[in-house]
Amino acid sequence: MLQSLSIRNVVLIDKLDIDFRPHLSVLTGETGAGKSILLDSLGLVLGKRAETSLIRQGEDKLSVTAVFDAEPNNAPLQELLSENELDAGEEIIIKRVLNRDGKGKIFFNDQPISAKLLKDIGKYLVEIHGQFDNQGLLNPANHRDVLDAYGNYSELRRKTAETYREYRRAVSTRAQAEADISRAKADEDNLRHWVRELENIAPRRGEEAELQQRRQELMNAEKIIESLNYAYAALTQGADVQSALRQAQSAVDKANRHVDGKYDEIFGALDRALIEVNDAVERIEEASSEISLSADEQENIDSRLFALKDLARKHGVAVDDLEDVLADFRLKLNNIELGEDGLSSLRQAEQAARQAYLEAAGMLHQARVKAAAELDKLVMQELPPLKMERAKFVTQIEKQSENAWSENGFDDIYFTVATNPNSPQGPLNKIASGGELSRFMLALKVNLAKSSNVCTMIFDEVDAGIGGATAQAVGERLARLAENVQVLVVTHSPQVAARGSTHFKVQKNTVDNVTTTTVRELTEAERREEIARMLAGEVISDQARAAAEVLLSA
């Protein structure tokens, strides 16, 4: 719900703060007083394009701030906020600033956001309906979602979307397999040659690094052997470390006998050192024996490395990936050999997935047909009081061709109207006139209110071109709609204004050649006077006041 709106320096408004309430709020005033400025200002915080022409003359910038309830039960809104890491908290505060140079900033609870994201958020907060609005219900692209929300069969929609995705995966898997086999057959001779070539060299993952290391050893074999021999000699010749350790150990053992094992730790340390030295000597001998000075071995390694790298370049992969390339080629040859037998199971899986989708989409179609019949009936019941008893509203549901199937099923859904018995049914936004559109819209909205994602609806002159009993019927339906959602209506009709639970008056004042627009909430007495003005014009008679009293008490 819209709680408040603060406007600074927008056209004729210098400073304006409005607090809104639930149910039906009406805004009235003379033509040109600035009611449209309010809607333009609200449009800015809902994502409409910002024009510098809206900045009040003589000012450098404008700003508009709107406060909404957080709407925790509005699942699509909460999902959108979560996806964009926005925290609504208990309320949503949207502020938009536009500078004279065209640059601006947008904040969502003090977090900067883009104009596109603001527009996405705005459609879940407020719906604005004007005579010539081509969004919302007047856009046929939205009719399917509107009907589905009314029908409340989300589980059928989920099942249809799930089976469609499974069907498309099955189609893709089968098509890919067919394409792979087709390409493989065209290149079968090459595949067999490549497999033989790779099998002959038998590449192993990690082999290149092993060969490089061994090659490095062979290239430095003489230096390595020289160093190992020196280490061996240092431990076994001359001072002979092993002999020295044994002699030291023997001497400590003799001393230990005289002190009752006092030097056991020293003896143990020498014993460990002797073991480690013996182990080192053995390892040096073993390492020396493994070093090869064979020129043939180095030549063989160089030859294999060259062959591996050559194959890797040929297939456009790293040497370590040759093993995977061989496995892939073998698989493709295997698929060729399987041929139609291998594809048969994929085709069967595709057919089964297709049938599952058709069943789910068929159930969704039947649910839509039922919901459409109910909605059509309810809308038709609303039309006679709105002086459209000869009009006909029909929700068209047409099955689409297979290339148009989607996660939403196979139905094309759009609302159609015929304003006269002999007129053909046609698109809602092309057949009806401005006034008729507004009344069709109202008849729809009254029945769709409970399934709507938004909690605030604004109607801009929904009563244009009508009066008397028809305007009375419009007012009654707006009030009924306001039982489920917050409704704001800009109106010139006293019958509609009288139905409001809150009444705001928009006025234009000029002081010292400076014109400003103000908005204030009317008291009961002021409200009676305003409705009388709407009935009588500039000169308000007692009869007009009496008529206003009748409207307010109805």
DAKAMO-V827593 format. One record per residue. RES is the residue in three letters. PHI is phi in whole degrees, -180 to 180 (NA if undefined). PSI is psi in radians with two decimals (NA if undefined). BURIAL is + if it has 9 or more other ideal C-beta (glycine too) atoms within 8 Angstrom, else -. Layout:
res=[RES	RES]
phi=[PHI	PHI]
psi=[PSI	PSI]
burial=[BURIAL	BURIAL]
//
This chain:
res=[MET	LEU	GLN	SER	LEU	SER	ILE	ARG	ASN	VAL	VAL	LEU	ILE	ASP	LYS	LEU	ASP	ILE	ASP	PHE	ARG	PRO	HIS	LEU	SER	VAL	LEU	THR	GLY	GLU	THR	GLY	ALA	GLY	LYS	SER	ILE	LEU	LEU	ASP	SER	LEU	GLY	LEU	VAL	LEU	GLY	LYS	ARG	ALA	GLU	THR	SER	LEU	ILE	ARG	GLN	GLY	GLU	ASP	LYS	LEU	SER	VAL	THR	ALA	VAL	PHE	ASP	ALA	GLU	PRO	ASN	ASN	ALA	PRO	LEU	GLN	GLU	LEU	LEU	SER	GLU	ASN	GLU	LEU	ASP	ALA	GLY	GLU	GLU	ILE	ILE	ILE	LYS	ARG	VAL	LEU	ASN	ARG	ASP	GLY	LYS	GLY	LYS	ILE	PHE	PHE	ASN	ASP	GLN	PRO	ILE	SER	ALA	LYS	LEU	LEU	LYS	ASP	ILE	GLY	LYS	TYR	LEU	VAL	GLU	ILE	HIS	GLY	GLN	PHE	ASP	ASN	GLN	GLY	LEU	LEU	ASN	PRO	ALA	ASN	HIS	ARG	ASP	VAL	LEU	ASP	ALA	TYR	GLY	ASN	TYR	SER	GLU	LEU	ARG	ARG	LYS	THR	ALA	GLU	THR	TYR	ARG	GLU	TYR	ARG	ARG	ALA	VAL	SER	THR	ARG	ALA	GLN	ALA	GLU	ALA	ASP	ILE	SER	ARG	ALA	LYS	ALA	ASP	GLU	ASP	ASN	LEU	ARG	HIS	TRP	VAL	ARG	GLU	LEU	GLU	ASN	ILE	ALA	PRO	ARG	ARG	GLY	GLU	GLU	ALA	GLU	LEU	GLN	GLN	ARG	ARG	GLN	GLU	LEU	MET	ASN	ALA	GLU	LYS	ILE	ILE	GLU	SER	LEU	ASN	TYR	ALA	TYR	ALA	ALA	LEU	THR	GLN	GLY	ALA	ASP	VAL	GLN	SER	ALA	LEU	ARG	GLN	ALA	GLN	SER	ALA	VAL	ASP	LYS	ALA	ASN	ARG	HIS	VAL	ASP	GLY	LYS	TYR	ASP	GLU	ILE	PHE	GLY	ALA	LEU	ASP	ARG	ALA	LEU	ILE	GLU	VAL	ASN	ASP	ALA	VAL	GLU	ARG	ILE	GLU	GLU	ALA	SER	SER	GLU	ILE	SER	LEU	SER	ALA	ASP	GLU	GLN	GLU	ASN	ILE	ASP	SER	ARG	LEU	PHE	ALA	LEU	LYS	ASP	LEU	ALA	ARG	LYS	HIS	GLY	VAL	ALA	VAL	ASP	ASP	LEU	GLU	ASP	VAL	LEU	ALA	ASP	PHE	ARG	LEU	LYS	LEU	ASN	ASN	ILE	GLU	LEU	GLY	GLU	ASP	GLY	LEU	SER	SER	LEU	ARG	GLN	ALA	GLU	GLN	ALA	ALA	ARG	GLN	ALA	TYR	LEU	GLU	ALA	ALA	GLY	MET	LEU	HIS	GLN	ALA	ARG	VAL	LYS	ALA	ALA	ALA	GLU	LEU	ASP	LYS	LEU	VAL	MET	GLN	GLU	LEU	PRO	PRO	LEU	LYS	MET	GLU	ARG	ALA	LYS	PHE	VAL	THR	GLN	ILE	GLU	LYS	GLN	SER	GLU	ASN	ALA	TRP	SER	GLU	ASN	GLY	PHE	ASP	ASP	ILE	TYR	PHE	THR	VAL	ALA	THR	ASN	PRO	ASN	SER	PRO	GLN	GLY	PRO	LEU	ASN	LYS	ILE	ALA	SER	GLY	GLY	GLU	LEU	SER	ARG	PHE	MET	LEU	ALA	LEU	LYS	VAL	ASN	LEU	ALA	LYS	SER	SER	ASN	VAL	CYS	THR	MET	ILE	PHE	ASP	GLU	VAL	ASP	ALA	GLY	ILE	GLY	GLY	ALA	THR	ALA	GLN	ALA	VAL	GLY	GLU	ARG	LEU	ALA	ARG	LEU	ALA	GLU	ASN	VAL	GLN	VAL	LEU	VAL	VAL	THR	HIS	SER	PRO	GLN	VAL	ALA	ALA	ARG	GLY	SER	THR	HIS	PHE	LYS	VAL	GLN	LYS	ASN	THR	VAL	ASP	ASN	VAL	THR	THR	THR	THR	VAL	ARG	GLU	LEU	THR	GLU	ALA	GLU	ARG	ARG	GLU	GLU	ILE	ALA	ARG	MET	LEU	ALA	GLY	GLU	VAL	ILE	SER	ASP	GLN	ALA	ARG	ALA	ALA	ALA	GLU	VAL	LEU	LEU	SER	ALA]
phi=[NA	-76	-92	-156	-139	-119	-122	-132	61	-111	52	-92	-98	-91	-152	-148	-128	-125	-103	-107	-124	-66	69	-101	-111	-113	-122	-126	160	-65	-59	88	-71	122	-62	-66	-64	-61	-67	-62	-66	-64	-58	-62	-85	-108	107	-69	-62	-93	-110	-66	-64	-79	-72	-57	-58	90	-107	-89	-158	-122	-149	-134	-126	-123	-116	-122	-64	-70	54	-63	-88	-85	-59	-60	-66	-63	-66	-63	-64	-64	-60	-103	55	-109	-105	-79	64	-88	-148	-110	-116	-113	-126	-128	-121	-130	-93	-61	-80	93	-83	-151	-136	-129	-126	-116	46	72	-98	-69	-136	-86	-65	-64	-65	-59	-64	-64	-69	-59	-70	-97	-105	-141	-112	-111	-117	-116	-59	-118	-67	-114	-114	57	-68	-83	-97	-57	-63	-96	-65	-62	-64	-64	-64	-64	-65	-64	-70	57	-120	-61	-67	-66	-65	-62	-65	-64	-64	-65	-69	-66	-64	-66	-63	-65	-65	-64	-62	-64	-64	-64	-63	-66	-64	-63	-65	-62	-67	-62	-67	-65	-62	-66	-121	-60	-61	-63	-58	-64	-64	-65	-63	-61	-62	-73	-65	-64	-89	48	-68	-124	-64	91	-66	-58	-64	-63	-65	-63	-65	-64	-63	-63	-63	-65	-66	-115	-59	-62	-66	-66	-62	-61	-67	-65	-63	-63	-63	-63	-64	-63	-92	-119	-119	64	-66	51	-59	-59	-63	-63	-65	-65	-62	-64	-64	-65	-66	-65	-64	-63	-64	-65	-67	-84	-124	56	75	-63	-103	-62	-65	-65	-61	-64	-64	-65	-65	-67	-63	-65	-63	-63	-65	-59	-64	-64	-62	-64	-67	-65	-62	-65	-64	-65	-70	-83	-73	-109	-105	-73	-70	-65	-64	-63	-65	-65	-65	-59	-65	-70	-60	-63	-64	-64	-66	-63	-66	-64	-64	-60	-100	67	-134	-78	-56	-66	-94	-62	-61	-69	-61	-62	-63	-66	-64	-63	-64	-65	-64	-65	-65	-62	-68	-69	55	-63	-62	-69	-78	-57	-68	-67	-68	-65	-65	-64	-65	-65	-66	-63	-65	-63	-65	-62	-67	-66	-66	-67	-64	-64	-60	-63	-65	-67	-60	-65	-64	-64	-63	-66	-65	-58	-63	-67	-65	-61	-67	-82	-72	-56	-63	-89	60	-131	-66	-94	-84	-136	-113	-137	-89	-87	-125	-122	-75	-92	-69	-58	-70	-107	-61	-155	-62	-90	100	-112	-99	-102	-124	-155	-87	-126	-139	-132	-84	-137	-55	-93	-88	-74	-69	-147	-56	-55	-86	-118	-89	-83	-78	-58	-65	-66	-57	-60	-75	-59	-60	-65	-60	-67	-64	-58	-90	-103	-56	-69	-100	-77	-82	-99	-111	-135	-124	-121	-114	-100	53	-64	-98	-61	81	-128	-164	57	-65	-67	-62	-61	-65	-62	-60	-62	-73	-64	-65	-66	-61	-72	-72	-108	-137	-73	-125	-118	-132	-92	-143	-112	-98	-64	-63	-74	-59	-67	-86	-70	-88	-137	-129	-111	-114	-100	-131	-115	-125	-122	-131	54	64	-112	-100	-133	-106	-124	-134	-142	-80	-90	-76	-60	-67	-65	-66	-62	-69	-67	-69	-64	-61	-65	-79	-103	102	-64	-96	-95	-97	-64	-63	-67	-65	-66	-64	-63	-62	-64	-63	-70	-92	-69]
psi=[2.45	2.09	-0.76	2.79	2.21	2.18	2.36	2.12	0.84	1.90	-1.86	-0.04	2.11	-0.78	2.14	2.28	2.15	2.30	2.29	2.78	2.96	3.09	-2.52	2.07	2.33	2.54	2.13	2.94	2.93	2.68	2.28	0.04	-0.41	0.31	-0.65	-0.46	-0.65	-0.79	-0.68	-0.70	-0.78	-0.65	-0.59	-0.70	0.03	0.03	0.10	2.73	2.37	2.17	2.36	-0.33	-0.28	-0.26	2.26	2.44	2.30	-0.08	2.72	-0.41	2.86	2.82	2.52	2.30	2.25	2.46	2.22	2.71	2.63	-0.35	1.09	-0.37	-0.05	1.54	-0.82	-0.68	-0.81	-0.64	-0.74	-0.76	-0.72	-0.74	-0.55	0.25	0.78	2.35	2.03	-0.56	-2.46	-0.36	2.78	2.16	2.02	2.21	2.34	2.29	2.37	2.21	2.84	-0.50	0.07	-0.18	2.57	3.03	2.59	2.32	2.39	1.91	0.87	0.03	2.24	2.40	2.93	2.85	-0.62	-0.78	-0.67	-0.73	-0.70	-0.70	-0.73	-0.60	-0.26	-0.03	-0.81	2.48	2.23	2.16	2.05	3.05	-0.63	0.38	2.32	0.45	-3.04	-2.23	-0.37	-0.14	1.95	-0.43	-0.36	-0.14	-0.64	-0.82	-0.63	-0.81	-0.73	-0.68	-0.69	-0.77	-0.43	0.88	0.96	-0.56	-0.66	-0.68	-0.74	-0.76	-0.71	-0.77	-0.72	-0.81	-0.53	-0.76	-0.69	-0.69	-0.80	-0.61	-0.73	-0.72	-0.80	-0.73	-0.79	-0.79	-0.70	-0.71	-0.75	-0.74	-0.72	-0.77	-0.70	-0.80	-0.68	-0.72	-0.70	-0.39	0.42	-0.75	-0.76	-0.74	-0.81	-0.68	-0.78	-0.67	-0.80	-0.74	-0.78	-0.65	-0.61	-0.67	-0.35	1.16	2.58	2.47	2.27	-0.12	-0.66	-0.79	-0.71	-0.78	-0.69	-0.72	-0.79	-0.65	-0.71	-0.69	-0.78	-0.67	-0.45	0.41	-0.80	-0.76	-0.66	-0.80	-0.70	-0.79	-0.73	-0.69	-0.70	-0.75	-0.71	-0.78	-0.66	-0.51	-0.42	-0.23	2.96	-1.93	-0.41	1.48	-0.71	-0.82	-0.72	-0.72	-0.68	-0.76	-0.76	-0.71	-0.69	-0.72	-0.74	-0.62	-0.72	-0.77	-0.60	-0.50	-0.50	-0.22	0.39	0.91	0.34	-0.52	0.53	-0.67	-0.68	-0.75	-0.74	-0.68	-0.75	-0.62	-0.74	-0.69	-0.69	-0.71	-0.80	-0.72	-0.77	-0.74	-0.70	-0.72	-0.76	-0.72	-0.65	-0.73	-0.76	-0.76	-0.68	-0.66	-0.41	-0.34	2.19	2.46	0.27	2.13	-0.50	-0.72	-0.76	-0.69	-0.68	-0.71	-0.80	-0.71	-0.72	-0.71	-0.72	-0.76	-0.73	-0.80	-0.62	-0.76	-0.65	-0.75	-0.70	-0.71	0.06	0.66	3.02	2.74	-0.69	-0.29	-0.01	-0.62	-0.71	-0.65	-0.75	-0.75	-0.69	-0.74	-0.70	-0.71	-0.74	-0.70	-0.65	-0.68	-0.65	-0.74	-0.60	-0.69	-2.34	-0.49	-0.73	-0.61	-0.40	-0.79	-0.61	-0.67	-0.66	-0.71	-0.67	-0.77	-0.69	-0.72	-0.67	-0.76	-0.68	-0.70	-0.78	-0.64	-0.79	-0.78	-0.57	-0.74	-0.68	-0.70	-0.80	-0.69	-0.65	-0.72	-0.76	-0.80	-0.68	-0.72	-0.70	-0.79	-0.76	-0.77	-0.78	-0.71	-0.74	-0.59	-0.46	-0.35	-0.74	-0.81	-0.41	0.27	0.70	0.71	-0.33	-0.08	2.78	2.30	2.24	2.28	1.99	2.26	1.99	2.35	2.32	2.80	2.84	-0.58	-0.14	0.04	2.64	-3.07	-0.34	0.10	-2.89	0.35	2.36	2.13	2.29	2.60	2.34	2.72	2.71	2.15	-0.27	2.67	-0.62	0.03	2.55	2.70	2.40	3.02	2.45	-0.72	0.02	-0.42	-0.74	2.61	3.10	-0.87	-0.69	-0.70	-0.80	-0.70	-0.66	-0.76	-0.76	-0.76	-0.69	-0.85	-0.61	-0.65	-0.24	-0.06	-0.76	-0.39	0.07	2.57	-0.31	2.69	0.04	2.23	2.40	2.25	2.12	1.83	0.87	-0.31	0.22	2.33	0.13	2.93	-3.04	-2.30	-0.57	-0.78	-0.66	-0.75	-0.66	-0.80	-0.73	-0.71	-0.60	-0.72	-0.69	-0.72	-0.63	-0.11	-0.42	-0.52	2.81	2.28	2.28	2.29	2.26	2.13	2.64	0.09	2.14	-0.58	-0.66	-0.78	-0.60	-0.34	-0.13	2.55	-0.34	2.45	2.14	2.48	2.29	2.20	2.63	2.20	2.49	2.13	2.18	0.77	0.27	2.09	2.30	2.66	2.33	2.74	2.27	2.64	2.36	2.54	3.03	-0.74	-0.76	-0.62	-0.73	-0.69	-0.67	-0.72	-0.61	-0.71	-0.71	-0.54	-0.72	-0.46	-2.67	-0.71	1.99	2.12	2.92	-0.60	-0.66	-0.69	-0.68	-0.72	-0.66	-0.70	-0.70	-0.76	-0.72	-0.51	-0.07	NA]
burial=[+	+	+	+	+	+	+	+	+	+	+	+	+	-	-	+	-	+	-	+	-	-	+	+	+	+	+	+	+	-	-	-	+	+	+	-	+	+	+	+	+	+	+	+	+	+	+	-	-	+	-	+	-	+	+	+	-	-	+	-	+	+	+	+	+	+	+	+	-	+	+	-	-	+	-	-	+	+	-	+	+	-	-	-	-	+	-	+	-	-	+	+	+	+	+	+	+	+	+	-	-	-	-	+	-	+	+	+	+	-	-	-	+	-	+	-	+	+	+	+	+	+	+	+	+	+	+	+	+	+	+	-	+	-	-	-	+	+	+	+	-	+	+	+	-	+	+	+	+	+	+	-	+	-	-	+	+	-	+	+	+	+	+	+	+	+	+	-	+	+	+	-	+	+	-	-	+	+	-	+	+	-	-	+	-	-	-	+	-	-	+	+	-	+	+	-	+	+	-	-	+	-	+	-	-	-	+	+	-	-	+	+	-	+	+	-	+	+	-	-	+	-	-	+	+	-	-	+	+	-	+	+	+	+	+	+	-	-	-	+	+	+	-	+	+	+	-	+	+	-	-	+	+	-	+	+	-	-	-	-	-	-	+	-	-	-	+	-	-	+	+	-	+	+	-	-	+	+	-	+	+	-	-	+	+	-	+	+	-	-	+	-	-	-	-	-	+	+	-	-	+	+	-	+	+	-	+	+	+	-	+	+	-	-	+	-	+	-	+	+	+	+	+	-	+	+	-	-	+	+	-	+	+	-	+	+	-	-	+	-	-	+	+	-	-	+	+	-	+	+	-	+	+	+	-	+	+	-	+	+	+	-	+	+	+	-	+	+	+	+	+	+	-	-	+	+	-	+	+	+	-	+	+	-	+	+	+	+	-	-	+	-	+	+	+	+	+	-	-	+	-	-	-	-	+	-	-	-	+	+	+	+	+	+	+	+	+	+	+	-	-	-	+	-	+	+	+	+	+	-	+	+	-	+	+	+	+	+	+	+	+	+	+	+	+	+	+	+	+	-	-	+	-	+	+	+	+	+	+	+	+	+	+	+	-	+	-	-	-	+	+	+	+	+	+	+	+	+	+	-	+	+	-	-	+	+	+	+	+	+	+	-	+	+	+	+	+	+	+	+	+	+	+	+	+	+	+	+	-	-	-	-	-	-	-	+	+	+	+	-	-	+	-	-	-	+	+	+	+	+	+	+	+	+	+	+	-	-	-	+	-	-	-	+	+	-	+	+	+	-	+	+	-	-]
//
